[in-house]
Amino acid sequence: MKYMLMIYEDQAPYASVSQEEQGALFQRYISFTNDLHTEGKMLGGDALEPSFKATTVRLKDGKRLSTDGPYAESKEQLAGYYIVDVKDIEEATAIAERICRLHTWNHAILEVRPVMVIEA
Amino acid sequence: MVARVIESVYREERSRILATLIRWSRSIDDAEEVLHDAFAAASVKWPGEGIPAKPGAWILETARNRLIDRRRVEVRRRELLAQHHPTALVVDRSEPEVLADDILRLFFTCCHPVMSPEAQIALTLRTVGGLATPEIARAFLVPEATMAQRIVRAKAKILDAGVPYRLPCAEDLTERVERVLKVIYLIFNEGYSQMRQDLSFEAIRLGRLLNEWLPGEAEVEGALALMILTHARRDARMDDAGRLVMLDEQDRGRWHSDEIAEGVGLVERALRRKSLGPYQLQAAIAAVHCEGTDWVQVARLYEELLRFDSGPVVRLNHAVAMGYSCSWEVGLRLVDAIEDLGEYQPWHAARAQMLLRAGKAAEARVAFETAIELSRNSAEREYLIRVQATTNPA
């Protein structure tokens, strides 16, 4: 089954931790992603730029309204995602746990969603 | 005769047959429907053809044939639409016909941690217990439509989120068994606090089923013993006028002594396994109450229980036991040290009783007032009003 793992991360600590520590987190992600490839579970994924660079678009009175910032102003913001192919929800949540553990100086919350199977 | 046999097969074997059908079909809905069809077929055929030698096996076989028929029709329909999803449609016959532990798979799937506790309870009562949705809705005081939606969503989550239909691995077993016990015990408690004996009885039935298929687990035995021992006092909880009677004033002649003997035997067996847990300790406490309440021993057991659960409810019970075994002043000090129980009725009720026993009538009266306001059932409320009346200055 395919699952999307959405990474919601507390971005505030970025202001106070060193470049080295940020780089180390990035390195942990790279090696984790390689592991996921090797295990044959990785279908895709990306890291996202910080949420202050987000633009939110909606229709207002039939016209496009673009606003600066993310859709929801919560403490944790969407920071990246993986699409994985695994046997069941237990495997998917186990991968999500591994991602949580990559974070040492901030915390991440993972939302795991099955990808819908569209029948033609 | 036929109706009696069908009823007994339904009661004794339904959940196990359903569990097997779910493994074959990978769908709770399909399994429930073909099982329903099979029971309907039995009530039509058995009166004329006679009751089969193994009625349960007949039901399973008939239900399986229905399942295969349905899948064939579905495959044909999809072929006509030029769609191919063969794996989702095949009846899985690679595995043995009946696995003894199918019922456990069903328990673990219904109580899977990816679902909310409410969904786990509803689904367990519906599929393992075989209760109808309106019954479950009544038991949990929610509208029928809400409960129906809760069950539909839970089934959809199992199917679409890929909740596996298998036994947990050895390292997860303890935690997953704990989840199942929690669901069963919540059902029991709901029955107990609402004085709904049918619901308490259903929880005990589920506990027995789990203990039968997962033998040798100390906490499963402990939870079952706890429920049996609590339930054994049901007929003494109220007097003939429907008024609540506290434990130490109950007529022990109304306790079910055979059930107490069973419960005590279970908890003793569990404790001998040397794998102590919170259910065993609570069962041990219940057993001490049944044998004439030695409060020093009860206080000691609560102290032990605090090592597993230092939450406010256990602390409250420990405080009460200390009140009885030590002094009401000590008990009150412990009660007042508990925080976060502002709206919890038993805290106010226990505190009021202790104040009364400690000779502080005026303070007790105020505490009773709050406890009465927060009461959930009328028997409890009437009891408190009666006791409060004794605090009135002569």
Interface residues (C-beta under 8 A of the other chain):
Chain A: M1 Y3 K87 D88 I89 E90 A92 T93 P114 M116 E119 A120
Chain B: Q83 H85 V114 D160 A161 G162 V163 P164
